């Protein structure tokens, strides 16, 4: 004996109950989302410590939202008012970069292709006695043909930089600089 077409598609009572529960649950969430007025949640509705850093949208807080006195290890002063900032000095070291010679391209006919052989030089800007380097860098005289390969502090008392020259027609130069303030270098 076979069931009719509609008899086979009739849901079981358990399926009807489950579907009804699903509709009520979804409808309640939708109702809350639609009926909750904009800015209706106020500070008095939020429990202490309920909002953590992970729950705050990135860049949503401004300086006026933060009590700097509650931050550990943060100085509320500005860098322009830091002790000794008026004594900061910049020292420089100038260096030359020779012309980059050329070498034939491998596997090509003679005099048909040449590759420049990058020429490198390192210069160190040293802070005067009683000063430490807080930063530094390098400035090549031609950013199109010269490359700053590395720039790093030298034991806290200066700054070094290595620059390369790919120009096959003329030499170039660069300047390494260090920002120095009064103090002593502490090695760790």
N, C-alpha and C positions, 0 to 999 in steps of 0.2 A: 504494500500500500504506500503510495507516494504522497508527500505533502504538496499542497498547492504552492505556487510561486511565492505568494505573500507569506505563507506560513514559514517558509525557509528563511525569509529575511526579517522576521519578527525578532527584536532583541530580547534577551533574557531579562528577567526582573533585576538581576544584579547589574547588568549593563545600563539599564534605565537609571538606577540609583547612582551609579558612578558618574554617568553623564550629567545628571542633575547636580551632583555635588561639584563637578567641574565648572558648570555654568555659574553656580552661586559664588564659588571662589573667585572666578575671573570677574564676574560682575561686581563683587564687593571691592576689588582692587581698582577697577575702572571707576567706580563711583567715588572712591576716596581720592583718586588722582584728579578727577574732574571737579569735584566739589571743594578741594583744598585751595583756598584763596591765595593769591600771590602775597608774599611777605607775611603770612599769617603765623608762621612759627617765630616766636620771639625768644629772647634770652631766658625769660622766666620758664619757658617750656622745656628747656634743655638741661639735663642733669649735669652736675659738675664732672669734668673730665670725660664727657661723652664724645666730644669732638676732638679727634687726635689729628696729628699732622698728616696721616695717610688719608683722612677724610676731607682735607681742605684742598680745593682746586689749586693747581700750580699757578703762581703769580696772582692769587686772589687777595693776598694780604699786602698792605702798604706799611710804611714806617710808622704811621700814626696808629695802626692796629696793634703794634707790638710795644710792650713795656720793656725797654732795653735793660732796665735795672733787674729784670728777672732772668736775663740771659747770663749763663755762666761763662766766664772767660772772654767776655766781649767788653771792650772799652767804649763807652758812649761818646768819647771825645772824637773830634775829626782829625784827619791826618795833618791838616794845616796848623793844628794847634799842638801837635806832638812835640815833646821836649826835644830840642836840638834840631828840629827840621830845618831851621834857618841856617844851620851849619852844614847841610848836605852840599856836597860838591860833585862835579862830574869830571873825571879824568879821562884822557884819551890816549890812544897809541895809534900812530899811522904806520901802515905797511904797504909795500909795493907788491904787485903781481906781475910776473914776467909774461911776455908774449907766449901764447900756447903754440908750440911747434906742431907740425902736421905729420901724420904717418899715413902711408898708403892703405886704402881699404883692402882687407884680405880677399883674395880670389878675384880681383879686378885687373884689367889691363894696366900696364904702367902709365902713370901720370893721368889716370882717368878719374880717380876718386881719392879724396884725402879726409882723414878724421883728425880733428884737433885733439891734442893730448893736454888735458886740463892741468893747469899749473896751480898748485896750492901754496898758501902761506898762512902762518898763524901769528897773531899779535896779541899781547897781553897788556891790558891797562891796569896798572898797579895803584892801589890806594896809598896815600901817604901814611906814615907811621901814626898809629893811634886811631886809624879809621878802618871800617869794614865795608865791604861791598854788599849792597842790598839788592842790586840788580845790574843789568848791563846788556850789551848787544853789539851788533856790528852794522856798519853802513857801507856797502860797496859803492864805488863811484859810477858804476853802470849796472843797473839791475837786470838788463837784458842779457849781458854777457858774463856777469859775475854771480856766483852763488854762495850764500852763507851755508857752509856745510855743517858747522856746529858752533854753539855759543854756550859757555858754561862758566860757573864761578871757579876761582882758583884758591881753594882753602880759605875762603872768606875774606881774603885781603885784595882781591882783584877780579878781573873778568877777562876771559880769553875767547877768541873766536878764530875759526879757520874758514878762509874764503877761497874759492876756486875761480880761475880765469879761463874762459874758452875762446877769447878773442885771438885770432891768428894774425891780426894786423898790428895791434899796439898793446903796450903794457897798461895795466890799470893799478888802482890803489884802493885801499879800504881803511876805515877807521873803526877800531874797537873802542868801546867806552864802558866805563864803570860808574855807577852811582854810589858814592861813598858817604858814610856818616860817621861821626865820632863813635868809637867803641873798640872792643877787642874781639877777635875771632874766637869762637868756641868750637873746637873739634869734637864730634861725637862719633 
